[in-house]
């Protein structure tokens, strides 16, 4: 996937996330699953060598509320603190681990 389509996808994800967070998140499972999907998309782009600046630009260019953009930027920073891999198996493992870390934090905060 090229940087342009990755950028478009991340912007669309921020918009979807904005809609999800603006609704009342009575169900932590639905809310944390949505956050996990966002984390997955971000880490997939990280593993595909999409430049961090392109990811940040996509988030900044979205029409999402400021808090959602800030959250998206934080996820990108967390993802880019993790190593990227060239072997697909290792990439998939890094993606799964990142999603689990983000979902764990979400459930610890909202699932109690």
N, C-alpha and C positions, 0 to 999 in steps of 0.2 A: 504494500500500500504506500503510495507516494505521500509526501508531506501535505499536499493540497487536500487530498481526501481525508487524511488524518485530522487536519485542522478543521475541516467541515464537520467531521464526526464529533470531535471534542466540543465544538461550539453547540452542536445539536444536543449533546449529552448534558451540557450545562443548562440549556433551556429546559430539557425534560426534568432535570434535577430540581430546577427552580419551581416547576409546577408541582413536583412531588413534595417539596418542603413547604410550599405555601398551603397545601392542603393539610388538614389536621392529621397528624401521624399517630393515630390511636394504636395502630398495629406496628409494633417494633419490627416484626418480621418483614413486612412490606417495606418499611422505611430503610432498614439496614440492608435488605436485599438490593434496593435501588442504589444505595451508597456503594455496595460491593460491586455492582455492575459498572458504576462510574470508575471505581478503582481499577477494575479489570481493563476497561478501555484505555485508561491512562497508562497502565503498566504494559499493555500490549504495544502501545505506541513507543514507550520507552525501549522495549526489547526490539522494536523495528528500527531503532536508531533515528527516530524523528527528533529533530533538535528541540531542546527544552524551550528555546525562545519561540519556536513555532507553536508549541503547546500553550505557552503563556499568552501569546498573541491571540490565539483562538478563544481563550477564556475571556480575555479583555475585550474582544470584539463581539462577544455574545450579548444578548439583551437581558441576561440574567440579573436579578437583584444583586446589589453590592455584596451582601453576606454570602451568597452562593458563589460569586466570583472569587471571593476571598478563600472560601473553602476549597474550591477547585484549584486555586493556585497552591494552597497548602498540600493538597494531594499530589500535585505535580512535583513539588519540592521533595516530598517524601519518596516518591517513585524514583526520582533522579538521584537520590542518595543511595539507592540500591544499585548493585552492579548489573550491567547488561551482559548477555551471553550470546555466543554465535551458534551454539548447538541448540536445536529446537527443543529437545527434551529438557535442557536446563532452562530455556526461556519459559517453557510451560510451567516448570516447577517454581520459578521466580514469580510468575504471574499468580499462580495459585496461592503461594505464601503471602504475597502482598494483599490479595483479596481477603484472605483469612485474617490478617493483621488488622485491616481496616474494619472488617465486619465485627471482629472481636471488640475493638474500641467502641464501635457503635452500640453493640449489645450491652457493653458495660455501662454506657452512658444512658441509653434510652430503653433498654430491655428489662429494667429492674422494676 
